[in-house]
Each structure stands twice: as structure tokens, then as C-alpha cells.
Amino acid sequence: MTRGILIAAALVLASAATAETVGELHENELKAIDKNNDGFLSRDEFDAFSDYAFQEMDDDKNGTLGLDEAKPFLDIKQFQDVDRDNDDFISRAEYDAQMNDDFNAADKNGNGQLD
């Protein structure tokens, strides 16, 4: 996977995703995420990608993202928005909650996939 894919994850994480966000991914990045190559991101594909992205951003492998780890991908405001308990770390639960919210916001027709 490439740094570009991680940046794409950060874009999704940073604000509510839209269908246009997925559409703006480079073709190679989308192919890396779209495991069955159907041109859509299923919930399972999105979740697998989200898991991979979190693990890659978690440099010290402590299960949280500190500001220094997130800084290449999120600005301070975005970081604070995801850090729901304001403890200066993005926990895995906070990350997963944001990614879930983003997927649901992007899944405009509620079919469980992003087109």
C-alpha cells in the first residue's frame, strides 16, 4: 500500500466522506482497496482498509494515534474532532466510530457500498 492510500484514509477520516471522495481516489489506490475489482467499496472492503490505515499510522503500535502520528494526515482541528474524549489521542474506538460515521454519510443510498 502507498502513502497516497493513507492520505485517502485521512481524508475520509477528517470529514464526512462523500461519493466524490471515493471518486477522487487514483485508480491504483482504488484498486488496492477494492479487492473484488467491482468499482465499488463494500463495507467489508472499507473496514479492511480502515484497519490497515490505522495500523500503518500507529507508528509506536500502542493502539492510539497521537498528534505526531496523525500530523502527516490531519490538521489540529481535524485531530480534535476525531479525539472525542479530548485526551490528546485518537483511540481505536474513536477512529472506528469516525470511520463508521464517514461510511454511513457517504453511503447515500444505504446499499452498503460506496460508488
C-alpha positions in Angstrom: 0.0 0.0 0.0 1.1 3.5 -0.6 1.3 6.7 1.4 -1.4 8.0 -1.0 -3.8 5.5 0.2 -3.1 6.5 3.8 -3.7 10.1 2.8 -7.0 9.0 1.3 -7.9 7.3 4.6 -7.1 10.6 6.4 -9.3 12.5 4.0 -12.2 10.1 4.8 -11.4 10.3 8.5 -11.1 14.0 8.6 -14.6 14.8 7.4 -17.8 13.1 6.4 -17.0 11.2 3.2 -18.9 11.8 0.1 -19.2 9.7 -3.1 -16.9 12.3 -4.7 -14.2 11.4 -2.1 -14.1 7.9 -3.3 -14.3 9.0 -6.9 -11.3 11.2 -6.4 -9.0 8.3 -5.4 -6.4 7.5 -8.0 -7.3 4.4 -10.0 -4.4 2.4 -8.5 -5.4 3.4 -5.0 -9.0 2.4 -5.6 -7.9 -1.0 -7.0 -5.8 -1.6 -3.9 -8.8 -1.0 -1.7 -11.5 -2.6 -4.0 -10.4 -6.2 -3.5 -13.1 -7.7 -5.8 -12.5 -5.1 -8.5 -16.2 -4.2 -9.0 -15.6 -0.5 -8.9 -17.3 -0.1 -5.6 -16.2 -0.1 -2.0 -18.2 -2.5 0.1 -18.5 -2.1 3.9 -16.1 -5.0 4.3 -13.5 -3.5 1.9 -13.8 -0.2 3.6 -13.4 -1.7 7.1 -10.4 -3.8 6.0 -8.8 -0.6 4.5 -9.6 1.4 7.6 -8.0 -1.3 9.8 -4.9 -1.3 7.6 -4.7 2.5 7.6 -4.9 2.7 11.4 -2.2 0.2 11.9 0.1 2.0 9.4 -0.5 5.4 11.1 0.1 3.9 14.6 3.9 4.1 14.4 4.5 3.1 18.0 1.9 0.3 17.8 0.3 1.3 21.1 -3.3 1.2 19.8 -3.7 5.0 19.7 -2.8 7.8 17.4 -1.0 10.7 19.0 -0.8 14.1 17.3 2.6 13.4 16.0 1.4 10.2 14.3 -1.6 11.9 12.9 0.0 15.2 11.9 1.0 14.0 8.4 -2.6 13.2 7.7 -4.8 15.5 9.8 -4.6 19.1 10.9 -5.1 20.0 14.5 -8.8 20.8 14.1 -9.5 17.5 12.4 -7.5 15.7 15.1 -9.5 17.3 17.8 -12.8 16.5 16.1 -11.9 12.8 16.0 -10.5 12.8 19.5 -14.0 12.7 21.0 -12.8 12.4 24.7 -10.2 15.2 24.3 -7.4 13.2 25.8 -4.9 14.2 23.0 -5.0 10.7 21.5 -7.3 9.1 18.9 -8.2 5.7 20.3 -9.1 2.8 18.1 -12.7 3.2 19.2 -12.7 6.9 18.3 -11.1 6.1 14.9 -13.6 3.3 14.2 -16.6 5.5 15.2 -15.4 8.2 12.9 -14.8 5.8 10.0 -18.3 4.3 10.6 -19.8 7.8 10.6 -17.9 8.6 7.4 -19.0 5.4 5.6 -22.6 5.9 6.6 -22.5 9.6 5.4 -21.0 8.5 2.1 -23.4 5.6 1.5 -26.1 7.9 0.2 -28.5 5.2 -1.0 -27.9 2.9 2.0 -26.9 -0.1 -0.1 -23.7 -0.8 1.9 -21.3 0.2 -0.7 -19.6 3.4 -1.9 -19.8 4.1 -5.6 
